Amino acid sequence: MGKLTTHVLDTMHGSPAAGMSVMLYRLEAGQAGRLIKQLTLNHDGRADAPLLEGEALQPGRYRLVFGVEAYFRGRGVALPEPAFLGEVPLDFGIADAASHYHVPLLASPWAYSTYRGS
């Protein structure tokens, strides 16, 4: 059974990004994204359950939006106004609904990277 998961690591502090907000959108051609889920990451920087799984996981285009600026401000990091990074959107495709798609984010106030994890 396929599933979609995420995990965020705070590379500034060397810790999971506990408390970061995440929104998941389904993208359709020629339309604005449709919000599917909104959540706050747990103490390990993960969602408490898969973002999508089973029949809810369908092939198509998706977007995860991570609240990087709000997270770092909440940690007491002095950021300029406006912050270099606000919300970080990651667009990705799901081709095989039977597979596990893990979308991690490594983030600081000034940089981020991602990859398809396992």
ZICORUR-V926928 format. One record per residue. N is the residue number from 1. RES is the residue in three letters. SS is DSSP state (A for helix, B for strand, O for the rest). NEAR is the number of other ideal C-beta (glycine too) atoms within 10 Angstrom. Layout:
n:N res:RES ss:SS near:NEAR
n:N res:RES ss:SS near:NEAR
This chain:
n:1 res:MET ss:O near:11
n:2 res:GLY ss:O near:19
n:3 res:LYS ss:B near:18
n:4 res:LEU ss:B near:24
n:5 res:THR ss:B near:18
n:6 res:THR ss:B near:24
n:7 res:HIS ss:B near:17
n:8 res:VAL ss:B near:29
n:9 res:LEU ss:B near:17
n:10 res:ASP ss:B near:22
n:11 res:THR ss:O near:17
n:12 res:MET ss:O near:15
n:13 res:HIS ss:O near:12
n:14 res:GLY ss:O near:7
n:15 res:SER ss:B near:13
n:16 res:PRO ss:B near:17
n:17 res:ALA ss:O near:27
n:18 res:ALA ss:O near:16
n:19 res:GLY ss:O near:16
n:20 res:MET ss:O near:24
n:21 res:SER ss:B near:17
n:22 res:VAL ss:B near:22
n:23 res:MET ss:B near:17
n:24 res:LEU ss:B near:21
n:25 res:TYR ss:B near:19
n:26 res:ARG ss:B near:17
n:27 res:LEU ss:B near:15
n:28 res:GLU ss:O near:11
n:29 res:ALA ss:O near:6
n:30 res:GLY ss:O near:4
n:31 res:GLN ss:O near:8
n:32 res:ALA ss:O near:8
n:33 res:GLY ss:O near:17
n:34 res:ARG ss:B near:11
n:35 res:LEU ss:B near:12
n:36 res:ILE ss:B near:15
n:37 res:LYS ss:B near:16
n:38 res:GLN ss:B near:11
n:39 res:LEU ss:B near:15
n:40 res:THR ss:B near:13
n:41 res:LEU ss:O near:22
n:42 res:ASN ss:O near:12
n:43 res:HIS ss:O near:9
n:44 res:ASP ss:O near:13
n:45 res:GLY ss:O near:20
n:46 res:ARG ss:B near:16
n:47 res:ALA ss:O near:19
n:48 res:ASP ss:O near:9
n:49 res:ALA ss:O near:11
n:50 res:PRO ss:O near:18
n:51 res:LEU ss:O near:20
n:52 res:LEU ss:B near:21
n:53 res:GLU ss:B near:15
n:54 res:GLY ss:A near:10
n:55 res:GLU ss:A near:9
n:56 res:ALA ss:A near:14
n:57 res:LEU ss:O near:22
n:58 res:GLN ss:O near:11
n:59 res:PRO ss:O near:10
n:60 res:GLY ss:B near:13
n:61 res:ARG ss:B near:14
n:62 res:TYR ss:B near:22
n:63 res:ARG ss:B near:17
n:64 res:LEU ss:B near:21
n:65 res:VAL ss:B near:19
n:66 res:PHE ss:B near:26
n:67 res:GLY ss:B near:21
n:68 res:VAL ss:A near:26
n:69 res:GLU ss:A near:18
n:70 res:ALA ss:A near:15
n:71 res:TYR ss:A near:21
n:72 res:PHE ss:A near:23
n:73 res:ARG ss:A near:14
n:74 res:GLY ss:A near:12
n:75 res:ARG ss:O near:16
n:76 res:GLY ss:O near:6
n:77 res:VAL ss:O near:15
n:78 res:ALA ss:O near:7
n:79 res:LEU ss:O near:15
n:80 res:PRO ss:O near:7
n:81 res:GLU ss:O near:4
n:82 res:PRO ss:O near:8
n:83 res:ALA ss:O near:15
n:84 res:PHE ss:O near:12
n:85 res:LEU ss:O near:17
n:86 res:GLY ss:O near:14
n:87 res:GLU ss:B near:13
n:88 res:VAL ss:B near:18
n:89 res:PRO ss:B near:12
n:90 res:LEU ss:B near:15
n:91 res:ASP ss:B near:12
n:92 res:PHE ss:B near:14
n:93 res:GLY ss:B near:10
n:94 res:ILE ss:B near:17
n:95 res:ALA ss:O near:8
n:96 res:ASP ss:O near:10
n:97 res:ALA ss:O near:19
n:98 res:ALA ss:O near:8
n:99 res:SER ss:O near:14
n:100 res:HIS ss:B near:16
n:101 res:TYR ss:B near:23
n:102 res:HIS ss:B near:15
n:103 res:VAL ss:B near:21
n:104 res:PRO ss:B near:19
n:105 res:LEU ss:B near:23
n:106 res:LEU ss:B near:15
n:107 res:ALA ss:B near:24
n:108 res:SER ss:O near:17
n:109 res:PRO ss:O near:21
n:110 res:TRP ss:O near:13
n:111 res:ALA ss:O near:11
n:112 res:TYR ss:B near:16
n:113 res:SER ss:B near:11
n:114 res:THR ss:B near:17
n:115 res:TYR ss:B near:10
n:116 res:ARG ss:B near:11
n:117 res:GLY ss:B near:12
n:118 res:SER ss:O near:8
